[in-house]
Amino acid sequence: MLLIGLTILLSGGPAWAQQSLEQRLHSWPNWSLPAPLPRPSNRDDLIYPDWFAGLWLVESLDLDAPDDPPLLHQARFQADQRGRLIGDRSFNATAIGRALLGEQLLGVEEDPDSANRQIALLKGDLYLETTVTGRRQENPSAESFLADELVLQILHAPGPPRLSQIETLSRYNRCGEDICAEQWQGRYASPGESLRDQAIAQHHYQLHFTPLPEFAPSI
């Protein structure tokens, strides 16, 4: 779901804040909160290396269910007004949502005041609010890139809203003209629901990005 020329340096503070993303990866699946992820400002975004630019076909395989068919969707990365390469969050969220939910997804709206908040509109008067509450990435090289995000998801429906927190750590590597990736994910209970902040579910994914013509039809 990725700051060129910028490393977030954490000095002092609690021990968890000193953990590198490599250390975080090595501790999976035994993740717990707090994660070593600073809270982003409204203008912060995940910044990708230049080799992500363009439109891609993404094939995602759940390694915990290898017999399931891979999930196919498109993803697009383009420069913002500040010249940073970022994901087209609305396009990407819509593409993934359509692949997962089909016509149940009506559309995705971005918060004009924050790069870190989206709302997915669903049939049945439901909507899913997603907010990035923590993010960290390490300086990319010409061949690899490592990033971690923590999001708070709130499903608004008749009755009390349902909350969950999801952390996704991603490692991307160039594979010729393609991009190969792995993702490690932990899901936590809603804030205040449990005395323990251990991950209550874990998932491991393998992804493959294949470049597409810029105006390729949507899947």
Secondary structure as the mmCIF struct_conf table of DSSP 4:
data_model
#
loop_
_struct_conf.conf_type_id
_struct_conf.id
_struct_conf.beg_label_comp_id
_struct_conf.beg_label_asym_id
_struct_conf.beg_label_seq_id
_struct_conf.end_label_comp_id
_struct_conf.end_label_asym_id
_struct_conf.end_label_seq_id
TURN_TY1_P TURN_TY1_P1 ILE A 4 GLY A 5
BEND BEND1 GLY A 12 GLY A 13
HELX_RH_3T_P HELX_RH_3T_P1 ALA A 15 GLN A 18
HELX_RH_AL_P HELX_RH_AL_P1 LEU A 21 SER A 27
TURN_TY1_P TURN_TY1_P2 TRP A 28 PRO A 29
BEND BEND2 ASN A 30 ASN A 30
STRN STRN1 SER A 32 SER A 32
BEND BEND3 LEU A 33 PRO A 34
HELX_LH_PP_P HELX_LH_PP_P1 ALA A 35 ALA A 35
BEND BEND4 PRO A 36 PRO A 36
HELX_LH_PP_P HELX_LH_PP_P2 PRO A 38 SER A 41
TURN_TY1_P TURN_TY1_P3 ASN A 42 ARG A 43
HELX_LH_PP_P HELX_LH_PP_P3 LEU A 46 PRO A 49
HELX_RH_3T_P HELX_RH_3T_P2 ASP A 50 PHE A 52
STRN STRN2 GLY A 54 ASP A 62
TURN_TY1_P TURN_TY1_P4 LEU A 63 ASP A 64
BEND BEND5 ALA A 65 ALA A 65
TURN_TY1_P TURN_TY1_P5 PRO A 66 ASP A 67
BEND BEND6 ASP A 68 ASP A 68
HELX_LH_PP_P HELX_LH_PP_P4 PRO A 69 PRO A 70
STRN STRN3 LEU A 71 ALA A 79
TURN_TY1_P TURN_TY1_P6 GLN A 81 ARG A 82
BEND BEND7 GLY A 83 GLY A 83
STRN STRN4 LEU A 85 GLY A 87
HELX_RH_AL_P HELX_RH_AL_P2 ARG A 89 LEU A 101
HELX_RH_3T_P HELX_RH_3T_P3 GLY A 102 GLN A 104
STRN STRN5 LEU A 105 GLU A 110
TURN_TY1_P TURN_TY1_P7 PRO A 112 ASP A 113
TURN_TY1_P TURN_TY1_P8 ALA A 115 ASN A 116
STRN STRN6 ARG A 117 LEU A 122
TURN_TY1_P TURN_TY1_P9 LYS A 123 ASP A 125
STRN STRN7 LEU A 126 GLN A 137
BEND BEND8 ALA A 142 GLU A 143
STRN STRN8 SER A 144 HIS A 156
BEND BEND9 PRO A 158 PRO A 160
STRN STRN9 ARG A 162 CYS A 175
TURN_TY1_P TURN_TY1_P10 GLY A 176 GLU A 177
STRN STRN10 ASP A 178 TYR A 188
HELX_LH_PP_P HELX_LH_PP_P5 ALA A 189 SER A 190
TURN_TY1_P TURN_TY1_P11 PRO A 191 GLY A 192
BEND BEND10 GLU A 193 GLU A 193
BEND BEND11 LEU A 195 LEU A 195
STRN STRN11 GLN A 198 GLN A 198
BEND BEND12 ILE A 200 ILE A 200
STRN STRN12 ALA A 201 LEU A 212
TURN_TY1_P TURN_TY1_P12 GLU A 214 PHE A 215
HELX_LH_PP_P HELX_LH_PP_P6 ALA A 216 SER A 218
#
